[in-house]
Amino acid sequence: MPTPAGPAPAPGATGAERTGRRVGRAVHLAICGAVGLAATVQLTTQVFFHGPHGEAPYPDCRHGVRALYVAIQRGRAEADDAVVSTADEAALVRFREAVALDWQYLDAVRDLCRGRGEVEEGALTLVERLRYAEEHGVRSAAVELATLRRQAQNLVDEVLGDALPAHDPPAR
């Protein structure tokens, strides 16, 4: 008959077998507890302690917003170069890499701008909107250009394949 603490020991179970089961249960409980604790620590860290540590390297809100804006311009230039050469996800990756250095301080810049007036807070909001619009534009441009390239390649392969010269045209 099972006991409230678990199944009854097998008939003839020795003390060593019972000790082995207890050790096995303790190891199992320790492993489950460690996994749960690790997940809790990771979630807590990401929710409450995200973003860069320390303050923004900008002296005030205006300099911070300007740095974020310049990062967007830099990212757009990088993405344009990538769209011309590859037209795939590389453009989006290059945009994000180009803006990441300055945009990691977004929360700190928000703190600098908080309570500074409608103009500075509005400028930050506008720059944030611009960043996400530019990112969307980079993604759309890359997809559109990739589609056009595929269509052109299909046209060349299917319709014009044998009409193309086998060599480059002579220079004028």
N, C-alpha and C positions, 0 to 999 in steps of 0.2 A: 504494500500500500504506500503511495507516495506521501511524503511528508511536506509540510508547508514550505520548507526550505529548498525543495527540489525532489527529484526522484530518489527513491531509496537506493542505497548502495547495492550493487549486485551481490547476490549471495556468495559468500566466500571471498569478498573483496578484502584485500589486505590493507594495512595502514599505508603502505607505499602507494597503492593505487588511489586511495582517497586523497593522499597528499598530492599526487600527480594531477588529479582532476582539479583540485583547488588551485594549484599553480597555473594550470591551463586556463582556468576561468579568470584568474588575476591578470595573466598576460593578455588575454582577450580584452578584458576591461581596460587595461592600460593602453592598448593600441587604439581602441575606440575613443577613449578619452583624449589621447594625444591628437588624433585626427580632428576631433571636435574643437579642441583648444586651438590648434593651428588655424582652422577655418575661422574661428571667432577672432583671433588676433588679426588675420588678414583683412577680414571685413571691417573691423573696427578701425584699422589703420587707413584703409581706403576711404571710408566714410568720413571720419573725423580729422584725419591728418593728411589729406591729399594735397597735391601741389608742391611747389618748391618751398623749401624751408628758408626762412629769412625774409628780408624786405626786398622790394623792387629796387633795382639799381638806378631808378630815376628820382630826381629831387622833388618833383611835384606831379600833379595830375596832367598838366599840359605836356610835359616832356614824355610821360608814359604813353599818353594817347598818340603823340607824334611818333614814338618808337613803334607802336603797334601798326600805325598807318604805313610807315616806311617798310615794315616787315611784309605787309600785304603787297606793296608794290614790288618788293624783291621776290616774293613768292610768285606773283603773276609773271614776272620776267622769266623766272626759272621754268614755270609751267609752259609758257609760250615756247621756250626753247625745246622742251620735251615733246610738246604736241607736234612741232615741226619735224622732229627726228623720229618719234616712235608712235605717237597717237594711241597709247593704251593707258593703263593705270599709272605708268611712269610719270605722267604729267601731274596727276593728283598727288602722288608720293613726293615729287620734287617740290610742289607747292607747300605741302604740309611740313616738309623738312626745312624749307626756307623760312617759314613763319614761326616754327616751333621755339626757336631760341628766345624771341621776345614775347611770344604769346604764353609762355609758361608762367609769366608774371601777371596774367590777366587779373587774378583775384587781388593781388597787391595793388595794381593800378586802380581797380574798383575801390579799394579802401582809400587810396589817395584822393580819388574824385568824390567820394561820398561827402555830401554836405558842402561842396565847393561852389555850388550854384548850378542853375539850370543849363547854362551854356556848356560848361565843362562836362557835366554828366550827360548832356545831350550829345556832345561830341563823342564821348566814349560809346554810347549806345549806337550812334551812327557808324562808327568804325567797326564795332562788333557785327552789325548787320552787313556792312560791306564785306567783311572777312568771309562770312558764310555765303553771301551772294557770289563772291569771287570763287570760292571753292566749288559752288554749284556750277558756275560758269566754266571752270576748268574741266569739271567732270563732263558736262554737256558737250563742250568743244571737243574733248578727246573722243567721246563716243561718236559724235557726228563725223569727225574727220576719219575715224577708223571705219565707219560705215561707208563713207565715200571712197576710201581707199579699196575696201573689199569690192564694192560695186565696179570701180574702175578696173581692178585686176580681173574680175570675172569677165567684163566686157572685152578686155584685151585678150584674155585667154580663149574665150569662146568665139568672138566675132572677128577680131582683128589679128588673131594669132599668126596667120601666115602672111599677112600684109605688112608686118613690121620689118624694117630693114634689119639685116643681120649685123650691121655695123653702125657706128655713130655717123650722123650726117657730116659732110665736110664743113669745116669752119669757113666763115666768110671773111 
